[in-house]
Amino acid sequence: MPWWAAGYFGLYLAFSGWSLIDDYRTKEPPWFMTAEVVSDICLLAPAFAFWIPDAHAVMKPFLLPVFATGVLLLCGLLVRTLAKQLSDPALGKQGKAFVVIGGSALVALVSTPMLLWGYRAAVLGGYVDA
Protein backbone atom coordinates (compact mmCIF):
# COMPACT_ATOMS: atom_id res chain seq x y z
CA MET A 1 0.00 0.00 0.00
CA PRO A 2 1.45 3.39 -0.91
CA TRP A 3 2.15 5.89 1.85
CA TRP A 4 -0.56 8.27 0.65
CA ALA A 5 -3.25 5.57 0.82
CA ALA A 6 -2.11 4.61 4.32
CA GLY A 7 -2.18 8.31 5.21
CA TYR A 8 -5.73 8.60 3.90
CA PHE A 9 -6.85 5.65 6.02
CA GLY A 10 -5.19 7.20 9.08
CA LEU A 11 -6.90 10.54 8.47
CA TYR A 12 -10.24 8.83 7.85
CA LEU A 13 -9.98 6.93 11.12
CA ALA A 14 -9.05 10.14 12.96
CA PHE A 15 -12.02 11.96 11.39
CA SER A 16 -14.34 9.08 12.29
CA GLY A 17 -13.07 9.09 15.87
CA TRP A 18 -13.58 12.85 16.14
CA SER A 19 -17.09 12.48 14.70
CA LEU A 20 -17.96 9.74 17.20
CA ILE A 21 -16.69 11.84 20.12
CA ASP A 22 -18.72 14.80 18.85
CA ASP A 23 -21.82 12.62 18.59
CA TYR A 24 -21.30 11.48 22.18
CA ARG A 25 -20.92 15.07 23.38
CA THR A 26 -24.07 16.18 21.56
CA LYS A 27 -25.95 13.19 23.00
CA GLU A 28 -26.78 11.41 19.77
CA PRO A 29 -28.72 8.19 20.40
CA PRO A 30 -26.64 5.02 20.82
CA TRP A 31 -28.21 3.44 17.71
CA PHE A 32 -26.91 6.36 15.62
CA MET A 33 -23.36 6.07 16.92
CA THR A 34 -23.45 2.29 16.45
CA ALA A 35 -24.66 2.73 12.87
CA GLU A 36 -21.77 5.15 12.22
CA VAL A 37 -19.21 2.64 13.48
CA VAL A 38 -20.78 -0.22 11.49
CA SER A 39 -20.87 1.97 8.38
CA ASP A 40 -17.20 2.86 8.78
CA ILE A 41 -16.21 -0.79 9.22
CA CYS A 42 -18.32 -1.87 6.24
CA LEU A 43 -16.70 0.78 4.03
CA LEU A 44 -13.15 0.39 5.32
CA ALA A 45 -12.99 -3.42 4.90
CA PRO A 46 -13.51 -3.42 1.10
CA ALA A 47 -11.24 -0.39 0.68
CA PHE A 48 -8.48 -2.21 2.57
CA ALA A 49 -9.17 -5.29 0.44
CA PHE A 50 -8.47 -3.23 -2.66
CA TRP A 51 -4.97 -2.41 -1.41
CA ILE A 52 -4.12 -5.71 0.29
CA PRO A 53 -4.50 -8.71 -2.05
CA ASP A 54 -4.41 -11.27 0.79
CA ALA A 55 -7.25 -9.45 2.53
CA HIS A 56 -9.15 -9.40 -0.77
CA ALA A 57 -8.76 -13.16 -1.13
CA VAL A 58 -10.05 -13.79 2.40
CA MET A 59 -12.97 -11.34 2.25
CA LYS A 60 -13.98 -11.85 -1.40
CA PRO A 61 -17.28 -13.71 -0.72
CA PHE A 62 -18.39 -11.00 1.73
CA LEU A 63 -17.17 -7.84 0.02
CA LEU A 64 -20.30 -6.97 -1.94
CA PRO A 65 -22.85 -7.34 0.90
CA VAL A 66 -20.50 -5.61 3.36
CA PHE A 67 -19.85 -2.73 0.96
CA ALA A 68 -23.56 -2.38 0.12
CA THR A 69 -24.40 -2.27 3.84
CA GLY A 70 -21.79 0.45 4.37
CA VAL A 71 -23.08 2.57 1.49
CA LEU A 72 -26.71 2.25 2.60
CA LEU A 73 -25.82 3.17 6.17
CA LEU A 74 -23.70 6.11 5.01
CA CYS A 75 -26.57 7.45 2.89
CA GLY A 76 -29.12 6.92 5.65
CA LEU A 77 -26.93 8.61 8.24
CA LEU A 78 -26.30 11.54 5.92
CA VAL A 79 -30.02 12.01 5.25
CA ARG A 80 -30.81 11.81 8.96
CA THR A 81 -28.07 14.29 9.86
CA LEU A 82 -29.10 16.77 7.17
CA ALA A 83 -32.77 16.48 8.15
CA LYS A 84 -31.88 17.12 11.78
CA GLN A 85 -29.81 20.18 10.87
CA LEU A 86 -32.44 21.53 8.48
CA SER A 87 -35.14 21.30 11.13
CA ASP A 88 -33.13 23.59 13.42
CA PRO A 89 -35.20 26.78 13.78
CA ALA A 90 -32.08 28.79 14.62
CA LEU A 91 -30.80 28.36 11.06
CA GLY A 92 -32.01 30.76 8.40
CA LYS A 93 -32.29 29.91 4.71
CA GLN A 94 -28.63 30.74 4.08
CA GLY A 95 -27.56 28.64 7.06
CA LYS A 96 -29.62 25.71 5.85
CA ALA A 97 -28.18 26.02 2.34
CA PHE A 98 -24.68 26.07 3.81
CA VAL A 99 -25.43 22.96 5.89
CA VAL A 100 -26.68 21.03 2.85
CA ILE A 101 -23.89 22.13 0.51
CA GLY A 102 -21.08 22.13 3.08
CA GLY A 103 -22.13 18.89 4.76
CA SER A 104 -22.55 17.04 1.48
CA ALA A 105 -19.23 18.37 0.18
CA LEU A 106 -17.43 17.31 3.37
CA VAL A 107 -18.87 13.79 3.23
CA ALA A 108 -17.94 13.55 -0.47
CA LEU A 109 -14.41 14.82 0.16
CA VAL A 110 -13.79 12.48 3.07
CA SER A 111 -15.50 9.38 1.64
CA THR A 112 -14.78 9.40 -2.10
CA PRO A 113 -11.44 7.54 -2.07
CA MET A 114 -12.82 4.87 0.24
CA LEU A 115 -15.99 4.48 -1.84
CA LEU A 116 -13.96 4.23 -5.05
CA TRP A 117 -11.56 1.62 -3.66
CA GLY A 118 -14.40 -0.30 -2.03
CA TYR A 119 -16.38 -0.26 -5.28
CA ARG A 120 -13.40 -1.54 -7.24
CA ALA A 121 -12.85 -4.37 -4.73
CA ALA A 122 -16.46 -5.32 -3.99
CA VAL A 123 -18.30 -4.69 -7.25
CA LEU A 124 -15.58 -5.04 -9.88
CA GLY A 125 -13.70 -7.74 -7.95
CA GLY A 126 -10.37 -6.02 -8.41
CA TYR A 127 -7.47 -5.14 -6.22
CA VAL A 128 -4.32 -3.14 -6.67
CA ASP A 129 -2.18 -5.93 -8.16
CA ALA A 130 -4.86 -7.32 -10.48
Buried (B, 14 or more C-beta within 10 A) or exposed (E): EEEEBEEBBEEBEEBBEEBBEEBEEEEBEEEEBEBBEBBBBBBBBBBBBBBBEEBBEEBBEBBBEBBBBBBEBBEEBBEEBBEEBBEEEEBEEEEBEEBEEEBEEEBEEBBEBBBEBBBBBBEEEBBBEE
